[in-house]
Amino acid sequence: MSVEIKTGAHILVVDDDLRLLRLLQRYLTEQGFRVSIASSAKEARTILLAVYPDALVVDVTMPGENGLEFTESLRKEGFHFPILLLTARGEPQDRIAGLEAGADDYLGKPFEPKELMLRLKLHIKRVSTPSPNEPSGPVKLGTLEYDPQRSLLKDKNNNFIHLTSGEAALLSLLTWHANEVLSRESIARALSLDDIGERAVDVQITRLRRRLEKDPREPQFLQTVRGKGYVLKPGG
């Protein structure tokens, strides 16, 4: 099944392997993307001063600031585009570390460029295409308000709270199924995390609770239903 993306979606690829950089630049360009490349996190930061890409592809094992450190710092700085990590280490614990740093996806080396392209298309589509089940207006979560049509979370003073694309996708999914218990399995499948494992869902839930809850250890809105899964209970 083909996945449509907006024309000219911009991808920034960051990897110290210049041969791989050139290969991905050529392949993704042929697939209709606009592509920028950087051989280090430092070089990528310079590019980010001028452009805001639709997605980022980052190698984990770069010298200097590695991919995990770079991803985590970008999230802290408020960048919320999808980030896909590349690594020769494909163990589940490595993937979990990537998600904890704020990444949306993880692809082990060696990989087929077509798989990378398809994953990028899915993530870009996920953050740009509304669901037919979306509520018609913003959803109240205490003093916060979430607009699922624009994937925007703001506080009572109308200050926007940055969400990663993974956090926004999870919150949108829970919003579309508000007051409905969703199993970890169904969430993993909906967010394309099933190849990583349900532990990845717990990581994203924990990250999202830090955004939504006054006390993430005693969640009011994003609750755990023991033995069943998670449920979002909106309310003012």
C-alpha positions in Angstrom: 0.0 0.0 0.0 1.4 3.4 -1.0 1.6 6.2 1.5 1.1 9.8 0.2 3.3 12.6 1.6 3.2 16.3 1.0 5.2 17.3 -2.0 8.8 18.2 -1.3 8.9 17.0 2.4 12.3 18.1 3.7 14.6 15.5 5.4 17.8 16.2 7.3 20.2 13.2 7.4 23.0 13.3 10.0 25.7 10.6 9.8 29.5 10.6 9.9 29.6 8.0 7.1 29.9 10.2 4.0 29.3 7.3 1.6 26.0 6.5 3.3 25.1 10.2 3.4 25.5 10.6 -0.3 23.6 7.3 -1.0 20.6 8.4 1.1 20.7 11.9 -0.3 20.5 10.5 -3.8 17.9 7.8 -3.1 15.5 10.1 -1.0 15.8 12.8 -3.6 14.7 10.3 -6.3 11.7 9.5 -4.1 10.5 13.1 -4.1 12.0 14.4 -0.9 14.2 17.5 -0.4 17.3 16.4 1.4 19.9 18.2 3.5 22.9 16.3 4.9 25.3 16.8 7.8 28.3 14.8 9.0 28.0 15.8 12.7 25.5 17.1 15.2 27.4 20.4 15.1 26.9 20.7 11.4 23.3 19.7 11.7 22.7 22.5 14.2 24.0 25.1 11.7 21.5 23.8 9.1 18.7 23.9 11.7 19.3 27.6 12.1 18.1 28.1 8.5 15.6 25.3 7.9 13.0 23.4 9.9 12.8 19.9 8.3 9.8 17.6 8.2 11.9 14.8 9.7 15.4 14.0 10.9 17.4 10.8 10.3 20.3 10.6 12.8 23.1 8.0 13.3 23.5 7.0 16.9 27.3 6.3 17.0 28.7 9.6 15.7 31.9 11.0 17.3 31.5 14.0 19.5 27.8 14.5 20.4 26.3 11.2 19.5 22.8 10.6 18.1 21.1 9.9 21.5 22.6 13.1 23.0 21.7 15.1 20.0 18.1 13.8 20.0 17.6 14.5 23.6 19.0 18.0 23.3 16.8 18.8 20.4 13.7 17.7 22.3 14.7 19.9 25.3 15.1 22.8 22.9 11.6 22.4 21.6 12.1 20.7 18.2 9.2 18.3 17.6 9.7 16.9 14.1 9.9 13.1 13.8 13.4 11.7 14.5 14.5 8.3 13.2 17.7 6.9 14.6 20.1 4.7 12.7 22.4 2.3 14.5 24.4 -0.9 14.1 23.1 -1.9 17.6 19.6 -3.2 17.1 18.8 -4.7 20.5 15.5 -3.9 22.2 17.2 -2.0 25.1 19.0 0.2 22.5 15.7 1.0 20.9 14.2 1.8 24.3 17.1 4.2 25.0 16.4 5.9 21.7 12.7 6.4 22.6 13.6 7.7 26.0 15.8 10.3 24.4 12.8 11.4 22.3 13.2 9.5 19.1 10.2 8.3 17.2 11.7 5.3 15.4 14.8 3.2 15.2 16.3 1.4 12.2 19.2 -1.0 12.5 22.1 -1.1 10.1 22.4 -2.5 7.5 19.0 -1.5 6.2 17.2 -1.2 2.9 16.8 2.5 1.8 13.2 1.7 0.8 12.4 0.7 4.4 13.8 4.0 5.6 11.8 5.9 3.0 8.5 4.1 3.9 9.1 4.8 7.6 9.7 8.4 6.9 6.5 8.7 4.9 4.5 7.1 7.7 5.9 9.4 10.3 5.4 12.5 8.2 1.9 11.4 7.3 1.1 10.7 10.9 1.9 14.2 12.1 0.3 16.0 9.1 -2.9 14.0 8.5 -5.9 14.3 10.8 -7.8 11.2 11.8 -11.5 10.8 10.8 -12.1 10.1 14.5 -10.7 13.4 15.7 -12.8 15.6 18.0 -14.2 18.7 16.4 -12.5 21.0 18.9 -9.8 21.2 21.6 -9.8 18.8 24.5 -9.5 20.1 28.1 -7.0 18.4 30.4 -7.2 20.5 33.6 -5.4 23.8 32.9 -4.1 22.4 29.6 -5.8 22.3 26.2 -5.0 20.0 23.4 -6.0 20.7 19.8 -5.8 17.3 17.9 -6.3 18.9 14.5 -3.1 20.9 14.9 -1.3 18.6 17.4 -0.9 21.5 19.7 -0.9 21.6 23.5 -1.1 24.8 25.4 -1.4 26.0 29.0 -3.9 28.4 30.6 -1.8 31.3 29.5 -1.9 30.2 25.9 1.7 29.2 25.9 2.4 26.3 23.6 4.0 23.2 25.1 6.2 21.4 22.6 5.4 17.8 22.0 7.6 15.4 20.0 5.8 13.8 17.0 5.6 10.5 19.0 4.0 12.3 22.0 1.6 14.1 19.7 0.7 10.9 17.9 0.1 9.1 21.3 -2.0 12.0 22.7 -4.1 12.2 19.5 -4.7 8.5 19.6 -5.8 8.7 23.2 -7.9 11.7 22.5 -9.7 10.0 19.6 -10.5 7.2 22.1 -11.1 9.3 25.2 -12.6 7.4 28.1 -11.9 4.2 26.3 -9.3 1.7 27.6 -6.6 1.0 25.0 -4.3 -2.0 25.4 -0.6 -1.6 25.2 -0.7 -3.9 22.2 -3.2 -1.9 20.3 -1.3 1.4 21.1 1.9 -0.2 19.9 0.2 -1.3 16.7 -1.4 2.0 16.0 1.9 3.9 16.5 4.0 1.4 14.6 5.9 0.4 17.7 5.0 -3.2 17.7 8.3 -4.3 16.2 10.1 -2.7 19.3 7.8 -4.1 21.9 5.1 -2.9 24.3 7.8 -1.5 26.7 8.1 1.3 24.1 4.5 2.2 24.8 5.3 2.6 28.5 8.2 4.9 27.7 6.0 7.1 25.6 3.3 7.1 28.3 5.8 8.2 30.9 7.1 11.0 28.7 3.6 12.2 27.9 2.5 12.2 31.6 5.4 14.6 32.3 3.7 17.0 30.0 0.1 16.6 31.2 0.1 15.8 34.9 0.9 17.9 37.9 2.2 14.7 39.6 3.1 12.0 37.0 3.2 9.4 39.7 -0.5 10.1 40.5 -1.9 10.7 37.0 -5.3 12.4 36.9 -5.9 12.3 33.1 -3.7 9.6 31.6 -4.5 6.7 33.8 -3.3 3.1 34.0 -6.0 0.4 34.1 -4.3 -2.6 35.6 -4.1 -5.6 33.4 -5.9 -3.8 30.5 -3.9 -0.8 29.4 -4.3 3.0 29.4 -7.2 5.5 29.3 -7.3 9.3 28.8 -10.0 11.0 30.9 -10.3 14.6 29.8 -11.8 17.2 32.1 -11.6 20.7 33.3 
